């Protein structure tokens, strides 16, 4: 540092141990994603209480269950360009505040229409928060461990979904369905305060936007004292022309095919996830399982996302596109198998849990893949648009199973159809690999200039 006063930010992050500041960022981003998972599962457990309290028919709950999904899509699509323009921290704090306040308001809804509105607003906040959490964490991670760190953070979603289901099942009989929403609203408000006090802006974003060197140095100094002597900062990546919007980067010729393939892969993955998480209790009940066993077995499915850490490790060492594509092929096989073993309770428990591990591992790895694919100038938009487009897959998955049930398709037939989108996701990632060849990365070779995609 005494010879050169210009500091390459990514090279600096690559060379330092994972600091206390980076652990704080990881923890806060993890809890943002966990709250998204909690909200996703909890609303399904609230639905029976709404039927009882308000005397509504089951079909009338469809807007309540889908409103947040549309909000999630809108929030993700809008927040990416905003974060690429105004910064990750500001958009993240406002997003967490929004979904916290909207969830609290949902707890006091007096009608189905009011609940639909607040669920949509909640979805906007959640949809805006998740891609920015992924982006911020990726921009504070060393390249050789980026996928593993982001995937570990993203494990908060399936863990939150499983936790939300178990907690709602415990709280609702004691305090009623509103208690779940009160908890789900209070937690983000506490988290928003911590974000204001503790969360720094992305150093890569600040360099890209040419923030004062003193401000950049102040953040890097909290990672290591080695940054104190630097007077200027650079990024070792091929950047688009200064002033390019995030949307232009994502849709530009070097990134367009990869962007579309990421959208397809994430969309199809969420078709499977929401089809199963929303309908497995009903399908297993129709197959003869007791309501209790159907609910408990279904709750094992989102719990399986912890395998994403292993996939992140693989992605940091091998070809990320091929690793996740293989995961989606295995997803298709395991989901199809669930429908074939429903008559054997012990085998069903094991198969649902294994299918959940594989499916959630592949799906949870896509944000890390997207974050590594885009440059800083378009990263938040790229990740946000992938998550936003994918949310419509959640809507499609819910309607898909409803239509298959209406056609009186057998249980094994339904799971066979739901398995097909996994093959589509795998094919999309192979096309992305062919359009934007990604070589396996050697961690020993890092740091260095980031390869163009």
N, C-alpha and C positions, 0 to 999 in steps of 0.2 A: 504494500500500500504506500510505502514511502517513495517508491519510484513512479507510480502512476496514481493520479488522484481521480481518475475516471473509473467508476465501478459498474460492472455488468451485474444487474440485479439478479437475474436468474442464476448466473454462475455463483454469486454470493450465497443464494439460498441453497444451491446444490452442495456447497462446501461446508455448511454449518450444521451442527447437531440440531435436532428438532427442539426448538426453544420453548420456554414457558409461554411466551406470547402466542406461538403457533398452536400450542395445546389449548390455550384459552379460546382461540378462534375456532379450533376443531370442536370444542365442547359446545360453544354457542350455536354453531352451524348444525351440529348433531341434534340438538334439542329442537331447532326449527323444523328439521325434517321429521323428527319423532312426533312433533305436534301435528304435522300433516297426516302421518299414519294413524295417530290416535283419532283424529277427526273422521278419517275415511271409514274406520271400522265402527266407531261409536254410533254414528247416525243409523246404521243398520239395526243396532240393538235397541235404539230408541223407537223405531217404527211400530213395534207391537203395542207399546204404551200409548202412542198417538191414536191408534185404532180404538183402543179401549176408552181413553179419556175424551176424545172428540167424536167418537162414533162414526168414523169415516170408513169407507170401503177400501180394501187393499189397493185397487187400481188408482185411487185418489192420492196415494202416497208417492206415485212415480215422480211427480214434479219435485217433491221434497228430496228424494234420493238423487235426482239428476241435476238439480239446480246448482249444487256446489261444483259438479263436474264442468258445467258450462262456465261457471265463474273461474274455476281453475284454468281452463283453456284461455279465457280472456286475460286473466292476470299474467299468465306466462308469456303470452304473445305481446302484451303491452309493456311489460316491465323490462324485457331484455334491451330494447332500444333506449329506454329511459336510463337504465343502469350504464349503458355504454356512453351515454351523453352526460349524465349528472353524477355518476359514481355508484359503486356497489353499496357503500355503507348507508347513504341516505335512502335509497330505494328499499333496502333491506329493513331498516328501522320502520319506515312508514308502512311497509307490507305487514310486519308483525303486529304493529299497532292496529291496523285495519282488521286483520282477522281475529285479533283478541277482542276488540270492541264489538264486532259483528257477532261473534259467538256468544258474548254476554247478552246482547240484544235478543239473540235467538232463544235464550233461556226464558225470556219474558214474553215471547210471542203468544198471542191469545187466539190465533186462528191459523189455519193451514196456509192461507195466502201470505200472511205476515212471515211465517216461518220460511216459506219459499224465497221471499225477497232477501231475508237475512242470510239464508244459506248461500244464495248467489253471491252476496257481498263477501261472506266468509271465504268462498272459493276464490274470489279475486285476490284477496290478501294472501291466501295460501299459495295460489298459483304464481304470484309475484315473488314470494319469499324463497321458494325452493330453488329455482335456477340461479338466483343471486347467491344463495348459500353455497351451491356447487361451484360457481365461478370464483367467488372469493377464496374458498378453500383451495381450489386448484392453483390460484395465483400466489398463494403463500407456501406451496409445496415444492420440495426438490423434485426435479424431473425423474430421477431414478426410482422414486417412491410415490409419485403423484397419483397413479391409478389406485394403488392400494389404500392411500390415505383418503381419497375421495370416496372410494367404495366403502371403506370403514365408516365414514361419516354418513353415507347413504343407507347404511344398515339401520339407522334410526327410523326409517319409514316402516319396514316390516315389523320391527320391534314395537314401534308405536301402535301399529295396527293390532298386533297380538295383545299388547298391554291394554289398549283401548277396549277391545272386546271383553277381556277378562274383568277389567275394572267396571265397565258398564254393567255387566251381568251381576256384579256384586252390589253396585251403588243403587241401581234402579229399584230393586225390591225394598230397599231401606228408605231412600230419600226421594225417589221418583226420577223421571227422565230429565227434569230440568237441572238436577244436581250435576249431571255429566257435562252439560253445556256450561254451567257456572265454573266448573273446574277447568274445562277446555278454554274458557275465555280469560280467566284470571292468570293462568300460567303464562300466556304470551305477553301480558302487560308487564309482568315481572321481568320477563326475558328482554322486552324492549328497553327497559331501563338499564339493564346490564349491557345491552348493545351500545347504547348512547355513551356509557361510561368507559367501556373496555375495548370496544371493537375499533381497530384502525381501518383506514381506507386501504384498498389494495395498492401495494407499492408498484406493481406493474402498471396499473391504471394511472397512477400519479406520474410515472415516468412517461407514459404514452401521451398524457395530457399536459406534460411539461409543467408540473407543479414546482414550486420553489424547492431548490435542493435541500434547504434546511428542514423542510417538512418531511421529505423522503428520508433524509438521514436520521431524523428523529425516530421514525418507525423502525428502520433497519438496525439502529443502535439497540433497540429493545430485543433484537434477535442475537446480535453479537456486537461487541465493542470494535470489531474490525472495520465497521463502516464509518467510524468517526473521522478518518482522514479524507474521505471522499468529498470532492467538490462538485462532481457531475455524475449523472447516472444514465446508463443505456440499457437496451434490451437486446439480447442475442436471438432475435427472431426476425424473419422476413415480414415486415409490416406493410399493410396497404398504404397508399398515399395518405398523408396526414389530412384529416378533414373528412375522410370517407365515413359514412354512417355505418352502424353495425349491420343494418339491413342490406346495404350495398355489398358489404363484405360477404355475408351469408349467401347472397344470390349471385355473386360474381362468378365468372366462368371457372376460376380455379376451385371453387367450393360448391357450385350448384348441385352437381350430381351427388356428392357426398351428403349435402344437406337433405335432399329429397330422400335418399336411402335411410338416413338416420330417422327422419320423420316416419317413414313406413315401418322401420324396425320397432320404434317405440310405440307407435299406434297399435301394431299387431300384438306386441307384448301386453299392452294394457287391455286389449280385447280379452285375452286369456285371464288376466288378473281379476278384472272386475266381473267377468262372467262367472268366475268360480267363487270369489269372495262374497258376491251378492246372492248367488243362487245355490251354492253347495248345501247350506242347511235345509233349504226347501227340497232339493233333489234327493238328499239322503233321507229326509223324512218321508218322502213319497216312496222311497225304496224299502221302507219298513223300520228304519232306525228311530229310536225314541228322540223327542226334541232335545233332550239333554245331550245324548251321544252325538247327534247330528251337529249341535252347536260346538261341542268340545273338539270333535274331529276337524270341523271346518276351521276352527281357530288355530290349528296346527299349520295350516297352509301359509299364512303370512309370516309365521314365526321362522320360517326357513331361510330368510334373507341373510343370515349371518355368513353364509358361504361366499358372499361378495368379497370379503377380505382376501380369500384365497384367489379368486379370479383377478382381483386387483394386482396381487403379487405376480400372477401369470402374465397379465397385460404389461407390466413394467419390464418383463424379460422377453416376451414373445410378441407375436403379431396380435394386437388387440382385436382387430376385425375377425380374425379366424377363431380366437378364443371364445368370443361371445357368440359367434355363429354356431360353433359346436355346442355351446350351452343351450341355444334355442332348439337345435335338433334333438338333444336329449330331453328338453322340455316337452316337445311334441310326443315323444315316446312315453314319457312318464304320465302325462295328462291322459293320454289315451288308455293307459293301463289302469288308472283310477276307476274308470267306468266298468272295467272288466272284473274287478275284485270286490265290488261293493257288497257282495253276499257274504264275504268273510271279514268279520269285524277287525280281527288282529291284523290281517293283511292290508285292510283298508287304512288303518291308522298309519302303518309304516309307509304305504304308497303315497298317501296324501302328504305326509311330512317330507318324504324324499322329493316328490314333485314340487313342493313348495320351496325346498332348498335350491333345486336346479332352476326353476322358473324365476324366482326372486333374485337369484344370483345373476342370471343373465340380464334381466331387466334393470337391476340396480347398477350394473356396470356400464350401461349406455351413457349416463351423464358424464362419467369420467372420460369415456371415449370421445364424446363431443367436445368436452373442455380441452382435451389435448389436440383436437383437430383444428380448431379455430385460433387465429391470432388474437392478441389482447384487444384490438380495436373492435372485433366482432364477437368476442367470446360470450358475453352475457346474452346478446341477441341470439346467437347460435344455439346455446343451451336452452334458453327460454323458449324459442320457437319449436325446438324438438319436443320439449315437455308439453308445450301448449297444443301442438298438433296431436301428440299422443293422447291427450285427455279425451279427445273425441273418440278414441278407441275404447275408453271406458264406457262411454254412452253406448257405443255400438255393441260392446260385449254384453251389457245388461239386456238390450233389446234382442240380441241374437238368441240367448237362452230362452227368453220369453216366447219368441216365435217358434223355436224348436219344440218347446213344451206344448204350445198351442197345436202344433202338428202331431202331437202325441208320439214323438220320437222316443225310442227306448233310452234308458239311462246310458248304456254303453255307446249308443249312437250319438247322443248329445256330447259326451266327452270326446268322442272321436272327431266330431266337427270342430269343437273348441280347440282341439290340438293342432288343427291345420295352420292357424296364424303363426305358430312357432316356426314352421317351415318357411313361411313367407318372410319372417324376420331374418332367418338365416340367409335366405337368398339375397335379401336387400344388402346385408353386410358383405356378402361376397362380391356383389356389384360395386359397392363402395371401395372395396379393396382393389378391384380391377381398375376403377377409374382414378383412384388415388392410392397407388401402391405404398404400403407402409411396411418397412422392414422391421424385423425384430430389433429391439434396442438393447445394447450392451451397457449395463449400468456403469461398468468400469470406464466406458468411453465418455461419460458425462462428467463435467459440463462441456458445452460447445455450442456452436450456432445451431439453432433449432432447424431441422429439415423442413423444407417447404413441402406442402401436401398437394 
